[in-house]
């Protein structure tokens, strides 16, 4: 692999995992793989096909239940085994424009099996058909549904974790900010290479502007579809990093990839949470790229990183929700 695609080294001296370097090279040279050259409908197909090509495979789960949430939101609940320690409310990635329960099926199965939890994976509305704040509204709807239904599933509502990758990480962060002060809040927020500041381009944007797995061009394409003209990009519901006060938020796990344009805003959010007194674990996956949680079927480094996330979730749901 190193001969076919020598792993690059970033400005921090971190080397990309060899299998990720090879995959990035393949994506770079194959024609037609840049979804931002297409309309959203075509881009969704490309992204879903790529996700399924690198996905992990799992035996049948104890529970695989398709649901319809209020407002007609499709969702699937997964439980790998008979017993479950808690519930993860999961929002998929895809830049608010693409992605689905299908593209993230492998990732949430991995978490459900490794952490021993239920996962409720939600198909929120996508832009440009449903621009901001539709996805934010849907995240709140999904939370209220999860809290109301968890007792029926044998789960304490105080053992519900909110998680998501990329745009789903954004929605998770926004939801936790909106729920601050309410009687029931997330036990933990798990933000996986999240987009947290849509108002500016951080230094990692420039360093990885041409990264094949997520480029600056693709990010601008996503945001252009998600945000209508005149949207306030400084609104914390758009850019949760810009929320003035972060005190009182749920404990957080923030995962960033070493070769991701979004890396720096994730690091900045983890630092701000820590400064605000929020227990925060920053997982720097130095050899990985954006969307790594989708690559567990072909990448040892991605499996190890996703295992770390799953174990953090398991530790949270096994703890005392009151803080013990």
C-alpha positions as CSV (number, residue, x, y, z in Angstrom):
1,X,0.0,0.0,0.0
2,X,2.8,2.4,0.8
3,X,4.3,1.8,-2.6
4,X,1.1,2.4,-4.5
5,X,0.2,5.5,-2.4
6,X,2.9,6.9,-0.1
7,X,1.0,8.2,3.0
8,X,1.1,11.9,3.3
9,X,2.3,13.7,6.5
10,X,0.3,16.7,7.7
11,X,1.8,20.0,9.2
12,X,1.7,18.4,12.7
13,X,3.9,15.6,11.6
14,X,1.1,13.0,11.6
15,X,1.2,10.3,9.0
16,X,-2.0,9.1,7.2
17,X,-2.9,5.4,7.8
18,X,-1.6,3.4,4.7
19,X,-5.0,2.0,3.8
20,X,-6.6,5.4,4.0
21,X,-3.9,6.9,1.8
22,X,-4.5,4.2,-0.8
23,X,-8.3,4.7,-0.7
24,X,-7.8,8.5,-0.9
25,X,-5.6,8.0,-4.0
26,X,-8.2,5.8,-5.7
27,X,-11.0,8.3,-5.1
28,X,-8.7,11.1,-6.4
29,X,-8.0,9.4,-9.7
30,X,-11.3,7.8,-10.4
31,X,-13.6,9.9,-12.7
32,X,-17.0,11.0,-11.5
33,X,-16.4,10.6,-7.7
34,X,-16.6,14.3,-6.8
35,X,-20.3,14.5,-5.8
36,X,-20.1,18.3,-5.8
37,X,-20.0,18.3,-9.6
38,X,-23.6,17.0,-9.6
39,X,-27.0,18.0,-8.5
40,X,-28.1,16.9,-5.0
41,X,-30.1,13.9,-6.2
42,X,-27.2,12.5,-8.1
43,X,-24.7,13.3,-5.4
44,X,-26.8,11.4,-2.8
45,X,-26.6,8.3,-5.0
46,X,-22.8,8.6,-5.3
47,X,-22.3,9.1,-1.6
48,X,-24.5,6.2,-0.7
49,X,-22.8,3.9,-3.1
50,X,-19.4,4.8,-1.8
51,X,-20.5,4.3,1.8
52,X,-21.9,0.9,1.1
53,X,-18.7,-0.1,-0.7
54,X,-16.5,0.3,2.4
55,X,-19.1,-0.7,5.0
56,X,-18.6,-3.4,7.6
57,X,-20.8,-6.5,7.7
58,X,-22.7,-7.8,10.7
59,X,-24.9,-10.8,11.6
60,X,-28.6,-10.2,12.2
61,X,-29.4,-8.1,15.2
62,X,-31.8,-8.9,18.0
63,X,-33.8,-5.9,17.0
64,X,-33.9,-4.1,13.7
65,X,-37.1,-2.0,13.8
66,X,-38.1,0.5,11.2
67,X,-40.2,3.4,12.8
68,X,-41.9,6.6,11.7
69,X,-41.4,9.5,14.1
70,X,-43.8,12.5,14.4
71,X,-43.7,14.6,11.3
72,X,-43.1,11.5,9.2
73,X,-39.4,11.1,10.0
74,X,-38.2,7.6,9.1
75,X,-35.9,6.0,11.7
76,X,-34.5,2.6,12.6
77,X,-33.8,1.2,16.0
78,X,-31.0,-1.3,16.4
79,X,-30.2,-3.7,19.3
80,X,-27.4,-6.2,18.8
81,X,-28.2,-8.4,21.8
82,X,-31.1,-9.1,24.2
83,X,-29.9,-6.7,26.8
84,X,-29.1,-3.0,26.3
85,X,-27.3,-0.5,28.6
86,X,-28.8,2.6,27.1
87,X,-29.8,4.4,23.9
88,X,-27.9,6.4,21.3
89,X,-29.9,8.9,19.3
90,X,-27.8,9.1,16.1
91,X,-27.8,11.6,13.3
92,X,-26.0,10.7,10.1
93,X,-23.5,12.7,8.1
94,X,-23.8,14.1,4.6
95,X,-23.4,17.8,4.8
96,X,-27.2,18.4,5.5
97,X,-27.7,17.5,1.8
98,X,-26.9,13.8,1.5
99,X,-26.5,10.7,3.7
100,X,-29.2,8.5,5.2
101,X,-29.8,5.6,7.6
102,X,-28.6,3.3,4.8
103,X,-25.2,5.1,4.4
104,X,-24.6,5.0,8.1
105,X,-26.1,1.6,8.8
106,X,-22.7,0.0,9.2
107,X,-21.5,2.7,11.6
108,X,-24.5,2.5,13.9
109,X,-24.4,-1.3,14.0
110,X,-20.8,-1.1,15.0
111,X,-21.7,1.2,17.9
112,X,-24.7,-0.8,19.0
113,X,-22.7,-4.0,19.1
114,X,-19.5,-2.7,20.6
115,X,-21.2,-0.4,23.2
116,X,-24.1,-2.8,24.0
117,X,-26.7,-0.1,23.4
118,X,-29.8,0.5,21.3
119,X,-29.2,3.0,18.5
120,X,-32.1,5.1,17.0
121,X,-30.8,6.3,13.6
122,X,-32.9,9.1,12.1
123,X,-33.5,10.3,8.6
124,X,-33.9,14.1,9.2
125,X,-35.0,16.3,6.3
126,X,-32.3,17.3,3.8
127,X,-31.5,20.4,1.9
128,X,-32.0,22.0,-0.6
129,X,-35.6,20.8,-0.5
130,X,-35.6,21.5,3.3
131,X,-32.9,24.1,4.1
132,X,-31.9,25.3,7.6
133,X,-33.5,25.1,10.2
134,X,-35.5,22.0,9.1
135,X,-32.8,19.5,10.2
136,X,-32.5,21.3,13.6
137,X,-36.2,21.1,14.1
138,X,-36.1,17.4,13.2
139,X,-33.3,16.7,15.7
140,X,-35.5,18.1,18.5
141,X,-38.5,16.0,17.3
142,X,-36.3,12.9,17.4
143,X,-35.0,13.7,20.9
144,X,-38.5,14.1,22.3
145,X,-39.6,10.9,20.6
146,X,-36.6,9.0,22.0
147,X,-37.2,10.2,25.5
148,X,-40.9,9.4,25.4
149,X,-40.3,5.9,24.0
150,X,-37.2,4.8,25.8
151,X,-39.1,3.4,28.8
152,X,-41.1,1.2,26.4
153,X,-37.8,-0.2,25.2
154,X,-36.6,-0.8,28.8
155,X,-34.2,2.1,28.8
156,X,-33.9,4.9,31.4
157,X,-34.5,8.3,29.7
158,X,-31.5,9.6,31.6
159,X,-29.3,7.1,29.7
160,X,-29.8,8.5,26.3
161,X,-26.7,9.6,24.4
162,X,-26.8,12.0,21.4
163,X,-24.3,11.3,18.7
164,X,-23.6,12.0,15.0
165,X,-20.9,12.3,12.4
166,X,-20.2,15.4,10.3
167,X,-23.5,17.3,9.8
168,X,-25.0,14.8,12.3
169,X,-22.3,16.0,14.8
170,X,-23.4,19.6,14.2
171,X,-27.0,18.7,14.9
172,X,-26.0,16.8,18.1
173,X,-24.1,19.9,19.3
174,X,-27.0,22.2,18.5
175,X,-29.5,19.9,20.2
176,X,-27.5,19.8,23.4
177,X,-27.3,23.6,23.5
178,X,-31.0,23.8,23.0
179,X,-31.8,21.3,25.7
180,X,-29.7,23.0,28.3
181,X,-31.6,23.5,31.5
182,X,-34.4,21.0,30.7
183,X,-35.3,18.3,33.2
184,X,-34.0,15.5,30.9
185,X,-30.8,16.1,29.0
186,X,-28.4,13.9,27.0
187,X,-26.1,11.8,29.2
188,X,-23.3,12.4,26.7
189,X,-22.8,14.2,23.4
190,X,-20.6,12.4,20.9
191,X,-19.5,14.7,18.1
192,X,-17.6,12.8,15.3
193,X,-15.6,15.1,13.0
194,X,-18.4,17.7,13.3
195,X,-18.9,20.9,11.4
196,X,-19.1,23.5,14.1
197,X,-18.4,26.9,12.4
198,X,-20.0,27.6,9.1
199,X,-19.1,31.2,9.4
200,X,-15.4,30.9,8.5
201,X,-12.7,28.7,7.1
202,X,-10.3,27.6,9.8
203,X,-6.6,26.8,9.0
204,X,-7.3,23.1,8.4
205,X,-9.6,24.1,5.6
206,X,-6.6,25.5,3.8
207,X,-4.2,22.7,4.7
208,X,-6.7,20.0,3.4
209,X,-8.5,22.0,0.8
210,X,-8.0,19.3,-1.8
211,X,-8.4,16.2,0.4
212,X,-10.3,13.7,-1.7
213,X,-12.5,12.4,1.1
214,X,-13.8,15.9,1.9
215,X,-12.5,19.1,0.1
216,X,-13.1,22.7,0.7
217,X,-15.0,22.8,-2.6
218,X,-17.4,20.1,-1.4
219,X,-17.9,21.9,1.9
220,X,-18.9,25.0,0.1
221,X,-21.3,23.0,-2.1
222,X,-22.9,21.5,1.0
223,X,-23.3,24.8,2.8
224,X,-24.6,26.5,-0.3
225,X,-27.4,24.1,-0.5
226,X,-28.1,24.1,3.3
227,X,-28.2,27.8,3.9
228,X,-30.5,30.0,2.0
229,X,-29.5,33.5,1.1
230,X,-29.6,35.8,4.1
231,X,-29.2,33.1,6.7
232,X,-27.2,34.3,9.7
233,X,-24.1,32.1,9.7
234,X,-23.3,33.3,13.2
235,X,-26.5,31.9,14.6
236,X,-25.4,29.1,17.1
237,X,-27.9,26.8,15.5
238,X,-25.8,27.1,12.3
239,X,-22.4,27.4,14.0
240,X,-22.5,26.0,17.5
241,X,-18.9,26.9,18.1
242,X,-20.1,30.6,18.2
243,X,-22.5,30.0,21.2
244,X,-21.3,32.6,23.7
245,X,-21.9,30.5,26.8
246,X,-21.1,26.7,26.9
247,X,-21.5,26.1,30.6
248,X,-23.9,23.4,31.8
249,X,-23.8,21.3,28.6
250,X,-23.6,17.5,28.7
251,X,-20.2,15.8,28.9
252,X,-18.7,15.5,25.5
253,X,-16.6,13.3,23.3
254,X,-15.2,15.1,20.3
255,X,-13.4,13.1,17.6
256,X,-11.4,14.8,14.9
257,X,-9.4,13.3,12.0
258,X,-5.8,14.4,11.3
259,X,-6.5,15.0,7.6
260,X,-9.9,16.7,7.7
261,X,-10.7,20.3,6.8
262,X,-13.1,20.3,9.8
263,X,-10.4,19.3,12.3
264,X,-9.6,22.7,13.7
265,X,-13.2,23.7,14.5
266,X,-13.7,20.4,16.4
267,X,-10.5,21.0,18.4
268,X,-11.6,24.6,19.1
269,X,-15.0,23.4,20.4
270,X,-13.5,20.8,22.6
271,X,-11.2,23.4,24.1
272,X,-14.1,25.8,24.7
273,X,-16.2,23.1,26.3
274,X,-13.3,22.3,28.6
275,X,-12.8,25.9,29.5
276,X,-16.5,26.1,30.3
277,X,-16.2,23.3,32.8
278,X,-17.8,20.6,30.6
279,X,-16.1,17.2,31.0
280,X,-14.7,16.7,27.5
281,X,-12.6,14.0,25.9
282,X,-10.9,15.0,22.6
283,X,-10.0,12.0,20.4
284,X,-7.4,13.0,17.8
285,X,-7.4,10.3,15.2
286,X,-4.2,11.5,13.6
287,X,-4.0,9.0,10.7
288,X,-7.6,9.3,9.5
289,X,-9.8,11.4,7.2
290,X,-13.3,12.7,7.3
291,X,-16.0,10.0,7.3
292,X,-13.7,7.5,8.8
293,X,-16.6,5.9,10.8
294,X,-17.9,4.7,7.4
295,X,-14.7,2.8,6.6
296,X,-14.6,0.1,9.2
297,X,-15.1,-2.6,6.6
298,X,-11.7,-1.9,5.0
299,X,-9.6,0.1,7.5
300,X,-8.0,-1.2,10.7
301,X,-7.4,2.4,11.9
302,X,-11.0,3.3,11.3
303,X,-12.2,0.2,13.3
304,X,-9.9,1.1,16.2
305,X,-11.1,4.7,16.2
306,X,-14.8,3.7,16.1
307,X,-14.1,1.2,18.9
308,X,-12.7,4.1,21.0
309,X,-15.9,6.0,20.4
310,X,-18.1,3.0,21.3
311,X,-16.1,2.4,24.5
312,X,-16.6,6.0,25.5
313,X,-20.4,5.5,25.0
314,X,-20.3,2.3,27.0
315,X,-18.5,3.9,29.9
316,X,-21.1,6.7,30.0
317,X,-24.2,4.5,30.0
318,X,-22.6,2.3,32.7
319,X,-22.1,5.3,34.9
320,X,-24.5,6.9,37.3
321,X,-26.7,9.4,35.4
322,X,-26.7,11.6,38.5
323,X,-23.0,12.0,38.2
324,X,-21.6,9.0,40.2
